[in-house]
Amino acid sequence: MRSLRTAQGLTLDQLAQRSGITLRSIQAIETGNSERPRLETLQGLAAGLGVDVSVLAVKVYEAPPEVKA
């Protein structure tokens, strides 16, 4: 999600204002400290970023690469 935000030149504060989502929640999602954000949160962020919620969901929920032993 950070890449979408920074590509638009938005700060965390600006995205928080646009989306109605708290700065703390955005930081938690961007740093991976929020495992499964609620759909309503993703919808607000998607609206603030001007993207479809499905684009954002893929970014947030994509699985980390597998670790090969």
PLY file of the C-alpha trace (Angstrom):
ply
format ascii 1.0
element vertex 69
property float x
property float y
property float z
element edge 68
property int vertex1
property int vertex2
end_header
0.00 0.00 0.00
2.89 2.33 0.72
3.92 2.16 -2.94
0.44 3.29 -4.04
0.50 6.17 -1.55
3.99 7.38 -2.36
3.42 7.07 -6.13
0.70 9.68 -5.68
2.95 11.86 -3.55
0.71 11.47 -0.50
1.93 11.64 3.08
0.42 9.44 5.76
-1.44 12.48 7.10
-2.88 13.29 3.70
-4.09 9.74 3.17
-5.62 9.70 6.64
-7.54 12.89 5.85
-8.68 11.65 2.44
-9.72 8.21 3.63
-11.09 8.88 7.10
-8.80 6.15 8.45
-6.58 6.93 11.41
-2.90 7.55 10.88
-2.12 4.79 13.35
-4.18 2.27 11.38
-2.50 3.22 8.12
0.93 2.87 9.69
-0.01 -0.54 11.10
-1.13 -1.77 7.67
1.93 -0.40 5.89
4.34 -1.96 8.37
2.55 -5.32 8.47
1.43 -4.91 12.07
-2.21 -5.28 11.08
-2.69 -8.84 9.86
-6.18 -8.56 8.42
-7.60 -5.05 8.14
-11.39 -4.86 8.00
-13.06 -4.50 4.62
-14.44 -1.11 5.65
-10.90 0.08 6.36
-9.69 -1.12 2.96
-12.66 0.55 1.27
-11.83 3.87 2.92
-8.18 3.61 1.97
-9.04 2.63 -1.59
-11.31 5.66 -1.89
-8.56 7.89 -0.49
-6.08 6.47 -2.98
-8.51 6.53 -5.89
-8.16 2.83 -6.64
-10.53 -0.10 -6.64
-10.64 -1.92 -3.33
-9.58 -5.15 -5.06
-6.25 -3.55 -6.06
-5.60 -2.58 -2.47
-6.71 -5.96 -1.09
-4.18 -7.75 -3.29
-1.40 -5.44 -2.05
-2.35 -5.84 1.61
-3.17 -9.55 1.65
-0.56 -10.88 -0.76
1.34 -13.73 0.79
5.01 -13.34 1.58
7.37 -15.38 -0.59
7.85 -18.97 0.48
10.98 -19.76 2.37
12.81 -22.65 0.78
14.76 -24.92 3.07
0 1
1 2
2 3
3 4
4 5
5 6
6 7
7 8
8 9
9 10
10 11
11 12
12 13
13 14
14 15
15 16
16 17
17 18
18 19
19 20
20 21
21 22
22 23
23 24
24 25
25 26
26 27
27 28
28 29
29 30
30 31
31 32
32 33
33 34
34 35
35 36
36 37
37 38
38 39
39 40
40 41
41 42
42 43
43 44
44 45
45 46
46 47
47 48
48 49
49 50
50 51
51 52
52 53
53 54
54 55
55 56
56 57
57 58
58 59
59 60
60 61
61 62
62 63
63 64
64 65
65 66
66 67
67 68
